[in-house]
């Protein structure tokens, strides 16, 4: 709520916002699991800081619309969409995901590697792998499904 209130205060009357929010993703569930792991729990102080506030919501688009209206926004569009991401190299994707977690810098090197390996193992358990043949070479594509919120709103005041 506070973030949207801050945005509302920053934009001028008649100003617009267009925001994309990851509503739910497997990485949020993985963080919940790893935050309870005795090896990492002391480093992950408040797991809620790393999880979308809409992750456990059944109708996040309705919740977001209601929240924005209560702040004073005129909500022109708010939708929940299922998105797919596919990659032949899931390691690069995972490296970019892991880069956003500041607590990793506090982990000793061996524990950081252990966390990374555990995160990747949990992540890959949840992914689809599709093998294709292209130019007589077999390729494996990993498919990642997640949900995003897209909102377009304006400040009328």
Buried (B, 14 or more C-beta within 10 A) or exposed (E): EEEBEEBBEEBEEEEEBEBEBBBBBBBBBBBBEBBEEEEBEEBBEEBEEBBBBBBEBEEBBEBBBEBBEEBBBEBEEBEBEEEEEBBEEBEEBBEEBBEEBEBBEEBEEEBBEBBBEBBBEBBEEEBEEEEEEEEEEEEEBBEBBBBBBBBBBBBEE
